[in-house]
């Protein structure tokens, strides 16, 4: 799990310091919202190829 959580970064210069995926402008809360709305991991990855399966798992563990 430690390795997964390394994918979550907090930087005041990115998304106002919200926890994000790998320094990209993908806040953890957006991924959680997508999952909560019924999207599957596969759908998210298909729609957003810059993300990786481990990114989604890291958000869930965060």
Short mmCIF file of the C-alpha atoms (twelve columns), coordinates in Angstrom:
data_MODEL
# 
_entry.id   MODEL 
# 
loop_
_atom_site.group_PDB 
_atom_site.id 
_atom_site.type_symbol 
_atom_site.label_atom_id 
_atom_site.label_alt_id 
_atom_site.label_comp_id 
_atom_site.label_asym_id 
_atom_site.label_seq_id 
_atom_site.Cartn_x 
_atom_site.Cartn_y 
_atom_site.Cartn_z 
_atom_site.pdbx_PDB_model_num 
ATOM 1  C CA . UNK A 1  0.000   0.000  0.000   1 
ATOM 2  C CA . UNK A 2  2.901   2.399  0.664   1 
ATOM 3  C CA . UNK A 3  3.900   2.200  -2.994  1 
ATOM 4  C CA . UNK A 4  0.366   3.080  -4.073  1 
ATOM 5  C CA . UNK A 5  0.191   6.078  -1.770  1 
ATOM 6  C CA . UNK A 6  3.401   7.461  -3.303  1 
ATOM 7  C CA . UNK A 7  1.224   8.171  -6.348  1 
ATOM 8  C CA . UNK A 8  -0.744  10.766 -4.363  1 
ATOM 9  C CA . UNK A 9  0.943   14.157 -4.147  1 
ATOM 10 C CA . UNK A 10 0.054   17.394 -2.401  1 
ATOM 11 C CA . UNK A 11 1.460   20.588 -3.883  1 
ATOM 12 C CA . UNK A 12 0.092   24.066 -3.158  1 
ATOM 13 C CA . UNK A 13 0.778   24.989 -6.810  1 
ATOM 14 C CA . UNK A 14 -1.432  22.204 -8.177  1 
ATOM 15 C CA . UNK A 15 -5.213  22.261 -7.651  1 
ATOM 16 C CA . UNK A 16 -4.888  24.556 -4.614  1 
ATOM 17 C CA . UNK A 17 -3.069  21.905 -2.598  1 
ATOM 18 C CA . UNK A 18 -5.700  19.193 -2.972  1 
ATOM 19 C CA . UNK A 19 -4.347  15.627 -3.042  1 
ATOM 20 C CA . UNK A 20 -3.681  14.743 -6.698  1 
ATOM 21 C CA . UNK A 21 -2.446  11.838 -8.744  1 
ATOM 22 C CA . UNK A 22 1.292   11.905 -9.520  1 
ATOM 23 C CA . UNK A 23 1.506   15.692 -9.613  1 
ATOM 24 C CA . UNK A 24 -1.038  15.905 -12.422 1 
ATOM 25 C CA . UNK A 25 -4.160  18.002 -12.210 1 
ATOM 26 C CA . UNK A 26 -6.246  14.991 -11.231 1 
ATOM 27 C CA . UNK A 27 -7.555  15.487 -7.690  1 
ATOM 28 C CA . UNK A 28 -8.271  12.298 -5.766  1 
ATOM 29 C CA . UNK A 29 -11.814 13.529 -5.134  1 
ATOM 30 C CA . UNK A 30 -12.567 13.618 -8.879  1 
ATOM 31 C CA . UNK A 31 -11.622 9.959  -9.274  1 
ATOM 32 C CA . UNK A 32 -13.691 9.035  -6.220  1 
ATOM 33 C CA . UNK A 33 -16.637 11.010 -7.631  1 
ATOM 34 C CA . UNK A 34 -16.362 9.178  -10.971 1 
ATOM 35 C CA . UNK A 35 -16.382 5.830  -9.195  1 
ATOM 36 C CA . UNK A 36 -19.288 6.973  -7.019  1 
ATOM 37 C CA . UNK A 37 -21.289 7.918  -10.094 1 
ATOM 38 C CA . UNK A 38 -21.035 4.340  -11.305 1 
ATOM 39 C CA . UNK A 39 -18.039 4.436  -13.652 1 
ATOM 40 C CA . UNK A 40 -15.851 1.358  -13.549 1 
ATOM 41 C CA . UNK A 41 -12.067 1.446  -13.338 1 
ATOM 42 C CA . UNK A 42 -11.953 0.293  -16.946 1 
ATOM 43 C CA . UNK A 43 -14.241 3.105  -18.128 1 
ATOM 44 C CA . UNK A 44 -12.149 5.714  -16.342 1 
ATOM 45 C CA . UNK A 45 -8.930  4.342  -17.825 1 
ATOM 46 C CA . UNK A 46 -10.467 4.179  -21.299 1 
ATOM 47 C CA . UNK A 47 -11.685 7.784  -21.099 1 
ATOM 48 C CA . UNK A 48 -8.449  9.054  -19.519 1 
ATOM 49 C CA . UNK A 49 -5.449  7.112  -20.887 1 
ATOM 50 C CA . UNK A 50 -2.979  9.233  -18.914 1 
ATOM 51 C CA . UNK A 51 -4.195  7.453  -15.777 1 
ATOM 52 C CA . UNK A 52 -3.084  3.992  -14.677 1 
ATOM 53 C CA . UNK A 53 -4.924  1.291  -12.751 1 
ATOM 54 C CA . UNK A 54 -2.614  1.886  -9.788  1 
ATOM 55 C CA . UNK A 55 -3.670  5.563  -9.726  1 
ATOM 56 C CA . UNK A 56 -7.274  4.552  -9.116  1 
ATOM 57 C CA . UNK A 57 -6.251  2.051  -6.449  1 
ATOM 58 C CA . UNK A 58 -4.157  4.736  -4.763  1 
ATOM 59 C CA . UNK A 59 -7.173  7.072  -4.662  1 
ATOM 60 C CA . UNK A 60 -9.281  4.375  -3.047  1 
ATOM 61 C CA . UNK A 61 -6.597  3.714  -0.441  1 
ATOM 62 C CA . UNK A 62 -6.020  7.385  0.286   1 
# 
